[in-house]
Amino acid sequence: MRRGPLAGLRLTSLRVRLVVVFALVALTAAVSASGIAYWLNREAVLTRTQDAALGDFRQEMQNRAAALPLRPTQGELQKAAEQMAGGDYSVVLIGERAEGKPITGASDRDAFTMEDVPQSLQDAVNDRQDVDAGNSEPYHLYWQRTERRGEPYLVGGTRITGGGPTGYLFKSLDQERQDLNSLAWSLGIATLLALIGSALLAQAAATTVLKPVHRLGEAARRLGEGKLDTRLRVSGTDELAELARTFNKTAASLEKKVADMSAREESSRRFVADMSHELRTPLTALTAVTEVLEDEADSLDPMIAPAVNLVVSETRRLYDLVENLMEVTRFDAGTARLVLDTVDVADQVTACIDARAWLDAVELDAERGIMARLDPRRLDVILANLIGNALKHGGSPVRVSVRPGGDELLIEVRDHGPGIPEDVLPHVFDRFYKASASRPRSDGSGLGLSIAMENAHIHGGTITAANSPDGDGAVFVLRLPRDASALVDCEAAGSDDADSGTGGGNRDGRTEGDAQ
């Protein structure tokens, strides 16, 4: 099933991180640029409006307010204020009709009165400064931006030198505020568009970068699945192209090494199989000879008899080893197959014990009527190796229990010996495993438990080894499906099961029994 483009998208993914980084950079740049642009435009707009209004007010004060008499009347102040006021601002003039008796003239008393003039501005306007080389006038024009009922205004004031009236202007900056608000909205939209554009750019950049990375990941996955001929298409000269070239070189080297190892392994397996096959014929003849020698052992010279017995035992051991090696090569080559039959498990176990004359040393706990469809010969091999191993390295009596477990068959082999050291337990099914390099030589081949495990695997089962919870001996548990027909019907599955075992054969430095 194919995944959508957003499937597997995580907050920690490289795509998300690239988009976030691009967006943050674009947002920072856009906000900074918009803030600077807004501040510069705001100062420019307000300064232009302010300079124009104050310049016009200064000119009107010089032309009209300065022309008034030293003691103007209320009407004269009122008229001059109305004449000075344009459509953009209002004017208030303050004079004295007599010493200590101020009078006021306002162009629009509803729009502007002296209550709207900040006291700090009034103090600055009325503050007479000393005239010197650096200051040619005692009074200057001052201004201040303020708000009234949430609306911005420009308030300015000055007075006529030589005793003329004091004048104040009051200009609304609402239009400028609206213009600046429109500019802010425009800059905000531009910032949003820049953010969206950066996200799209980041997505495009991430796609450009991540497509090769995704292809590399898929190629690595196929390589891990065993498809060693996987290669990447290389285009360009950038770092990603170099990475693809490196991957292809690595894959080619790995394929060559695996091919060489497979060839060597196949050659080694074929050598072992050929050697075992070639040894089998002379060993068969030697076995026949040793049987004759064994029959005549009682009539041989006492000085010769030990040597004859040694030859007989070693010949049998060599014969068993060759048979085991041939069996192992069949498992390794994947040619081992099941020959199924429906059997009574209790009868099968009894036959295995009776054929090897173990009835006096083995306790059997198995009810008749437990039927299973399996390979009787391979089951006999498994049981012979497990029971023989328990008799040789454990302690009597050896107890064999058979019990059904649903679709499984469980056969437990328990001895009463010293148990298996913990450091040896993981290796009891390894081929030729030695718990100690200095262990005494054993009569076994070192392959018995390994072959038992392989035979369990080919049935779709397994064998586990552990020490008894009460510390009295070791316990081997064989688990097999009660019907292995599915494995026979599916040859590929049966081959996989046959090749999945790793083999083994020792416990506590001893070689297990190899009963065939």
Secondary structure, 3 states (H helix, E strand, C coil): CCCCCCCCCCCCCHHHHHHHHHHHHHHHHHHHHHHHHHHHHHHHHHHHHHHHHHHHHHHHHHHCHHHCCCCCCHHHHHHHHHHHCCCCEEEEEEEEEECCEEEEEECCCCCCCHHHCCHHHHHHHHCCCCCECCECCCCCCEEEEEEECCEEEEEEEEECCCCCCEEEEEEECHHHHHHHHHHHHHHHHHHHHHHHHHHHHHHHHHHHHHHHHHHHHHHHHHHHCCCCCCCCCCCCCCHHHHHHHHHHHHHHHHHHHHHHHHHHHHHHHHHHHHHHHHHHHHHHHHHHHHHHHHHCHHHCCCCCHHHHHHHHHHHHHHHHHHHHHHHHHHHHHCCCCCCCEEEEHHHHHHHHHHHCCCCCCEEEECCCCCEEEECHHHHHHHHHHHHHHHHHHCCCCEEEEEEEECCEEEEEEECCCCCCCCCCHHHCCCCCCCCCCCCCCCCCCCCHHHHHHHHHHHCCCEEEEEECCCCCCEEEEEEEECECHHHHHCHHHHHHHHHCCCCCCEECCEECCCCC
